[in-house]
């Protein structure tokens, strides 16, 4: 004889849904997509949708560059690090050859000099205090983290401050961008990029073996890396440039500052064509802002679809202070270092640009120091 499940038992088996936030995030996406289409910008609509998908995937896969770097440094675990390299390898398969062969497409490239090195080092330090990088800040804010709202606010402020300092750092000199495809051709450049990723993976495996730590990524990490890698290619196809995060923060901060009377007419960075145009136009015309907004809404929908949204208590003051300091350092460092883990490291390496690896080499010791400082703010080193 079968017995019908009681309403309470049935509800316990169903995933928790926070309908107000799920509906709000979905409607917000629909409105933004509609505005982009009305404005005759199908690519902008696509970037919003792709950002939404990225936010949901990051949240569900719990894909975190900050945590994976911390596990690698503290325990020697290579699982998350290898997942990140897989993501880059997938994105590079399209970005390196297309950027070299198809007019109108370009890679994420940058000069190598004091600005890159200092910025990446400071960013690496900041992300361990904040407990999230650029993408991590977006999807955790969308997921309902009050602490990361503090991080995002200070990240935005730091980005604007960094924009005022970047020209002076660039005048310190450096080496022009070094692009693999310029030396080995489109397909040779891709082979060189994959070879560099293989070397990095081998180093990660050796470190893990010597410390007896976990090497093999979990299925969740692998599936997340594949999904994010493919979505990164889609963002590249829609925006004609690798996915980036932090430039959008800089634009948001500058627009907010102008509302309070700030004048950037004499700021060198904001007179450059790209930033000047972004500051004057709608944020719906900035590719970085589009994916950023989409990520927040996608993570919000993903969180609301699985549990009551934003029910966690606020953390202690010292943790909030770390979020603020970390956000400020990340914003400043990202602007000087030409991006974060996404725009500089993933975008750079996936474009076959040497600056991506230099950024990583500078950000890693910054993360080491950030990990050592975490206990001062009541945070675990792990």
N, C-alpha and C positions, 0 to 999 in steps of 0.2 A: 504494500500500500504506500502510495506517495503522500507526502505531507507538504502542503504549500508553505513556502518561506514566508515568515512574518515580514512586515514592512521594514522593521528595524534591522533584521538580518539581511534582507535584500540590499538595504542602503549601505550596510557595512561592507558588502562585497563590491559596491560600485565606487569608482573613484570620486573623491570629493570635488565638487564643482563650485567655484565662486562665480555665479552667473553675472553679477553686476560688473565685475572687472573683466570677465571674459567677453561680455557683450561690448563694454566700453572700449576695450583695446581693438576688437574687430571693427567696430563702427569707426573709430578714429582712423584706422588704416584705410577703410573704405572711403572716408571723406578725403583723406590726403591723396589717395590714388585718383579719385574723381577730379580733384582740383588740378592734378598734374595732367590728366587727360583733357580736361576742358581747356587747359593752357596749351594743348598740342604738344605735350611732352611724354610720349609713350615710354621713352627710356627712363625718365624720372619715375614713372609709375612702376616700371619693372624693378628699379632699384629699391623702392619702398617695399615691394613684395619680397624681394630677395633678402632685404634686411630683416624683415619679419621672420622669414624662414631661418635665417642665421641666428636670431635671438632665441627662437624656439629650440633649435638644435643645440646651441651652446648650453642652454638651461637643462635640457633633457639628458644630454651626454655629460653634463658637469665638466665640460672641457675647459680647463684652467691652465694657462701658461704659468701664472704665478705659483700655483701649488705644485705643478710638475717640476718647475725649476727648483723649488724649495726641497722637494723630495730628492731630486738629483744631488743637490748640494749637501743636505743634512744626512740622508740615508744612503745615497748612491743609487737610488732607484732610477731606472732608465725608461720605465714604461710610458709615462706621459711625455717625456722628451722625444722618444721615438715616434710617438703619435703625432707630435708637432712636425717632425721631419717628414713623415708620410704625407701630411697635409700639404707641405711645401712642394714635395715631389709631384703631387697630383696637379697643383696649380701651375707649376713650372711647365708641365707638359704642353700647356696652351700658351702661357704668357711669353715665354722666351721666343719661340718661333714666330708667333703672331705679331709681337711687338717689333720684331726685326723685318718681317716680310710684308705686313699689311699697312698701307698708309692710313694715318688717322689714329692708330693705336700706339701706345707708348708704355714703357715699363716704369717701375719705381726706381729711379736712379738718383744718386746724390754724390757730392764730392766727399772726399775723405780728409778730414782735418780736425782741428781742435773742437769745432762746434759739434761734430758728430760724436766724437769720443766723450767729451764732457757731458753732452746731453744724454747719451745712452747710459753712461755711468750713473748720473743723477736719477734717470728714469728707473733703472734697475733697483736702486736703493728705495725709491719712493714706492714702487709697486709692492715691495714686501711689507712696508708699513701700512699701506692702504689695503693690502690683501686682495689686490686685483689690478690688472693692467687696463689698457684702453677698452678692449672688448669685454673683459671681465667686469669692468665698472658698468658698462651699458647693460649687460644681461642680468647682473645682480640688482641694479636699480629697477629694471623692468620686472624682476622677480619679487620685488617688494622689500628689498633691504634698505632700512632707514639709514644705517651706517654708510652705505655706499652713495646715498644721496648727498651726504656731507662730502664724500670723496669727489663726486662729480662736480659739485659746486666749486671746490677748491682746484680741481683739475682744470676747469674752465678758466678760473682766475689766473692760474699759473701759466696757461697757454697764452693768454693775452700779454702777460708780463714777458714771457719768452719771445713773443713776436717783436717786442720793443728792443730786445737784446740781441736777436739773431744777426742783424746786419753787422754789428760790431764784431761778433765772433767770426763771421765769414771773412772779414777783412784781415783776420790773423793768418789767412792763407790755407793751403791744403793742396790735395791732389785732385785733378779732374776725375769725374766718374770713370770707373773701369768696368766695362760691360763684356761679358764672356762672348756674346754674339759678335762683337766688333773684332774679336781676335780669332774666333774659331768658326764664324758663320752661324746661321740660325740653329742648325741641327747639331753642329759641334758645340755650340754654346749650351744647348740643352744637355748634351752628354757631359760637358764639364760641370754643369750645375748639379746633375744627378750624382756625378762622381764626388763632388764636395759634400753632398748630403750623405753619401755612403761612408765617407771618411768620418764625418761627425757621428753617424750612427755607430760605427765601429768603436770610436772613442767612448761613447756612452755605454756600449756593451762591455768594454774592457773595465771601465770604472765600476759598473754594477757587479761584474764577476769578482773583481778583487775585493769588493766589500760584501759579497754574499747577498746582494740585494736583488729585488725583483727586476726582471728584464722584459718579459713578454707583456705587451699592453693588453688590457682587458678588452673583451668584445665591444664594450661601450666606448672605449677610447678609439678603437679601430673604426667602428662605424661612424663615430663622431668626426674623426679625421677625414674619412672618405667623403662624408656629407658636406663638411665645411670646405674641403678642397674643391669639390664640384661646384658648390655655391660660389666660391671665390672666382672660379672660371666664368660662371654666369654673370657675376658682378663686373668682371673684366669685359665681357662681351657687351654688356649694356652700357657701361660707363667709359669704355675704351681706355681704361687705366686700372691698374690693380687696386683692389679694395683698400681703403684707408679709413681711419677713425678720427684721429686727433685734430685734423684741420677743421673739421666741423665744430669741435669744441672751441677752437680759436675764433671762428666766425661768430658763434653764438655769444661768446664773451664780449667781443668787440661791439656787436649789435646792442647788447644790453648796456654796455658802458656808454655808448652814444646816446641812449635814452636818458642817461643821467648827466649828460652834458660833456662827455669826453670828446675830444677833438683829435682825430688821427690824421689830419691833413698834413702834418709835419713829421709823421712817423714813417720812416723809410720803408719798412716792411709793407705798410698799407698803401704805399704808392706803387708797388710792383703790380703788374697787370692782373695776375690771378687773384691775389688778396683784395685789391681795390675793387675788382668786379664782384667778388663774393660779398664784400661788405655792402655794396650798393644794391645788389639784387636780392631777391627773395631766397630764403634758405632752401626752397624747393628747387632752386637752380644749381645748388651745390651738391655734387655727387656724394661727398662724405657725409653731409648732413642728412641726406635721404636715407642712406643705409643705417646711420646712427638712430634716427627716429624709428625706422622699421625694426631695428634690433630691440629697442626698449619695448615697443608694442608687442613684438613677437614673444619676448621673454615674459611679459605680463600675461599674455594669453596662455602661454605654456604653464606658467605657475598657477593661474586661476583655473586651468582645466584639470589640475591634479590635486589641489589642496586649497583650503581657505587662504586667501591672499593676505600677505603682510600681517601676520598675527604674532610675530616674534617681538619680544620686549626689546627696548633700546639697550645697547651695551653700556658699560661703564664709561665715565668721562675720559679716562686715559685711552681707551680704545677709539673713542670719537676723535680725540686729539691726534692719534696716529693716522686716522682716516683723513683728517684735514691736512696734516703735514705731508703725508704720502701723496695726496691728491695734488697739492701745490707743487711738490717736487716732480711728479709725473708730468704735469702740464708744462712746466718750465723745461724739463728735460726733453719732452717729446718735440717741442717746437725747435729747440736747438739741434736735436738729433734726427730731425726729418721724419718723425713719426714714432710709433710705439712698436710693440711686438707684431702688430698687424702691418702697418704701413712701412716700417723700416726693416724689420727682420724678415717676416714672411714675404711681404711685397718685394723687398730688395733682393733676397735670395731667389725667390721665384722668378724674378726678372733677369737673373744671371748677373746681378750687380754686386761687386765686391763689398760695397759699403754695408750690405746686409749682414755679412759675416763679421765685419769690423764692429758694427753696432752690437751684435751678440757678444763679441769678445770684450767689449767695454761694459755692457750691461750686466754680465755675469758677476764680475767682482763687486759691482754696485749692489747686486742682490745679496751677495755674501755678507756685506756690511749691514744691509738692511735686516737680514735675518738675525745678526748679532744684536741689533738694536731693538728687536721686537719685544723682548722681555721687559724693557724699560717702560713699555706701554701696556703691560699686562697681557701680551700676546705670546703664544707658544712659538718656539723656534720650529716646530713642525706643523 
